[in-house]
C-alpha cells in the first residue's frame, strides 16, 4: 500500500492526479466533451454558486469540493437532466449532489487501483456567494481550475491529518 504523507503541507500527487483524471473522465462521459484543465485555481473565487462536498475516509482521509458558478451550474444541470432546472430550487442541490456523488464513486475506484481503500460520504451541498468551507488550520489543499462549454468550475482537494475526519463520515 502506498504511503500518503501530508506532513509537508502539500497535497500528495496521487490525490490530485486521481481527482483531476476522474473529473476529466466523468464530465466527458456526462457532458460529451472533456473539461480543459487550466491548472492551479488557487485565488479564484466561485462568485454566486453552488458547492458539492464529499469526504473520503480509509487508508487516507480527504475531501473534495466541486464549486460551480451559477451559470455553469444551470448549464450543467440542464444538460445532465435534459431540461431546465431553476438555480434557486432544491432540485439544483440534488443535481450538484449527484454530480459530486458520481465523481466520488469514480475516485474511489481509481484509488483502489492505487492500492488505497477509501469510502465516501454522502454529498453536502452549499449555495451562496463565494462559498468556501472553512478548513482546520494547516490542512493542505489545492484548487484545480477547469473550463468546458458549460462554463468554468473549480475543484478543491483538501487533506486531513492521520486519524482526523474532515467533513462527514462515509455513508452519512
C-alpha positions as CSV (number, residue, x, y, z in Angstrom):
1,X,0.0,0.0,0.0
2,X,1.4,3.4,-0.9
3,X,2.1,5.9,1.9
4,X,0.2,9.2,1.8
5,X,2.1,11.9,3.6
6,X,0.6,15.3,4.4
7,X,3.4,16.3,6.7
8,X,5.0,18.8,4.3
9,X,1.7,20.8,4.0
10,X,1.3,19.8,0.3
11,X,-1.4,17.7,-1.3
12,X,0.0,14.3,-2.3
13,X,0.2,14.0,-6.1
14,X,-1.8,10.7,-6.1
15,X,-4.8,12.5,-4.7
16,X,-4.7,15.5,-7.1
17,X,-3.9,13.3,-10.1
18,X,-6.7,10.8,-9.3
19,X,-9.2,13.6,-8.7
20,X,-8.2,15.5,-11.9
21,X,-8.3,12.4,-14.0
22,X,-11.7,11.4,-12.6
23,X,-13.3,14.8,-13.3
24,X,-12.0,14.8,-16.9
25,X,-13.3,11.3,-17.5
26,X,-16.6,11.6,-15.7
27,X,-17.5,15.0,-17.1
28,X,-16.5,13.9,-20.6
29,X,-18.9,10.9,-20.2
30,X,-21.8,13.0,-18.8
31,X,-21.4,16.2,-20.9
32,X,-19.9,14.8,-24.1
33,X,-16.7,16.9,-24.0
34,X,-13.6,16.7,-22.0
35,X,-13.1,19.6,-19.5
36,X,-9.9,21.6,-20.1
37,X,-7.7,21.5,-17.1
38,X,-6.4,25.1,-16.6
39,X,-4.1,24.2,-13.7
40,X,-3.9,25.9,-10.3
41,X,-7.1,27.7,-9.4
42,X,-5.8,29.0,-6.0
43,X,-7.0,32.5,-5.6
44,X,-10.0,32.1,-7.9
45,X,-13.5,32.6,-6.5
46,X,-16.8,30.9,-7.4
47,X,-18.9,34.0,-7.1
48,X,-22.6,33.3,-6.9
49,X,-22.6,29.5,-7.0
50,X,-23.2,26.1,-5.5
51,X,-20.7,23.6,-4.0
52,X,-20.9,19.9,-3.6
53,X,-18.7,18.4,-0.9
54,X,-17.7,14.7,-0.5
55,X,-15.5,13.3,2.3
56,X,-13.3,10.2,1.9
57,X,-12.0,8.1,4.8
58,X,-9.9,4.9,4.9
59,X,-6.3,4.4,4.1
60,X,-6.3,8.2,3.6
61,X,-8.8,10.9,4.6
62,X,-9.5,13.9,2.5
63,X,-12.4,15.9,0.9
64,X,-13.3,17.3,-2.5
65,X,-15.4,20.4,-3.1
66,X,-16.9,20.8,-6.5
67,X,-17.6,24.5,-7.0
68,X,-19.9,25.6,-9.8
69,X,-20.6,29.2,-10.5
70,X,-24.3,30.0,-11.0
71,X,-24.3,30.0,-14.9
72,X,-22.1,26.9,-15.0
73,X,-24.4,25.1,-12.6
74,X,-27.5,26.0,-14.6
75,X,-25.9,24.8,-17.9
76,X,-24.6,21.6,-16.4
77,X,-27.9,20.8,-14.7
78,X,-29.8,21.4,-17.9
79,X,-27.5,19.1,-19.9
80,X,-27.4,16.4,-17.1
81,X,-31.2,16.3,-16.7
82,X,-32.3,17.1,-20.2
83,X,-34.4,20.0,-19.0
84,X,-34.0,23.4,-17.3
85,X,-33.5,23.4,-13.5
86,X,-34.2,26.7,-11.6
87,X,-31.0,27.7,-9.8
88,X,-32.8,28.6,-6.6
89,X,-34.8,25.3,-6.5
90,X,-33.9,22.4,-4.2
91,X,-33.5,20.3,-7.4
92,X,-30.3,22.3,-8.2
93,X,-28.8,20.9,-4.9
94,X,-29.9,17.4,-5.9
95,X,-28.2,17.7,-9.3
96,X,-24.9,19.1,-7.9
97,X,-25.0,16.4,-5.2
98,X,-25.4,13.7,-7.8
99,X,-22.6,15.1,-9.9
100,X,-20.3,15.1,-6.9
101,X,-21.5,11.6,-6.0
102,X,-20.8,10.2,-9.4
103,X,-17.3,11.9,-9.4
104,X,-16.6,10.5,-5.9
105,X,-17.5,7.0,-7.0
106,X,-15.0,7.1,-9.8
107,X,-12.4,8.5,-7.4
108,X,-13.0,5.5,-5.0
109,X,-12.5,3.1,-7.9
110,X,-9.3,4.8,-9.1
111,X,-7.9,4.9,-5.6
112,X,-8.5,1.1,-5.4
113,X,-6.3,0.8,-8.5
114,X,-3.6,2.6,-6.5
115,X,-4.0,0.0,-3.7
116,X,-5.7,2.6,-1.4
117,X,-9.0,1.7,0.1
118,X,-11.4,4.6,0.9
119,X,-15.1,5.0,1.4
120,X,-17.0,8.2,0.5
121,X,-19.7,10.1,2.4
122,X,-23.0,11.3,1.0
123,X,-22.7,14.8,-0.5
124,X,-23.2,18.0,1.4
125,X,-24.4,21.0,-0.7
126,X,-23.9,24.7,-0.1
127,X,-25.2,27.6,-2.2
128,X,-24.2,31.3,-1.9
129,X,-21.7,34.0,-2.8
130,X,-18.1,32.8,-2.8
131,X,-19.0,29.8,-0.7
132,X,-15.9,28.2,0.7
133,X,-16.0,25.9,3.7
134,X,-13.5,26.8,6.4
135,X,-10.9,24.1,6.9
136,X,-8.9,23.5,10.0
137,X,-5.7,25.4,10.0
138,X,-2.7,23.7,8.4
139,X,-4.6,21.3,6.2
140,X,-3.0,21.0,2.7
141,X,-5.3,21.9,-0.1
142,X,-5.2,22.5,-3.8
143,X,-7.7,24.2,-6.1
144,X,-8.0,22.8,-9.6
145,X,-9.4,25.0,-12.3
146,X,-11.4,23.6,-15.3
147,X,-13.2,25.0,-18.3
148,X,-15.7,23.5,-20.7
149,X,-18.6,24.5,-23.0
150,X,-21.0,24.7,-20.0
151,X,-18.6,27.1,-18.2
152,X,-15.7,27.1,-15.9
153,X,-15.6,25.5,-12.5
154,X,-13.3,24.7,-9.6
155,X,-12.5,21.6,-7.6
156,X,-10.7,21.9,-4.2
157,X,-8.9,18.9,-2.8
158,X,-8.1,19.1,0.9
159,X,-6.3,16.6,3.0
160,X,-6.6,15.6,6.7
161,X,-4.0,14.6,9.2
162,X,-3.9,10.9,10.1
163,X,-6.9,9.9,12.2
164,X,-8.7,13.2,11.6
165,X,-12.0,13.4,9.9
166,X,-12.8,16.3,7.7
167,X,-16.4,16.6,6.6
168,X,-18.9,13.7,7.0
169,X,-18.3,10.1,7.8
170,X,-18.7,7.7,4.8
171,X,-22.3,6.7,4.5
172,X,-23.7,9.7,6.3
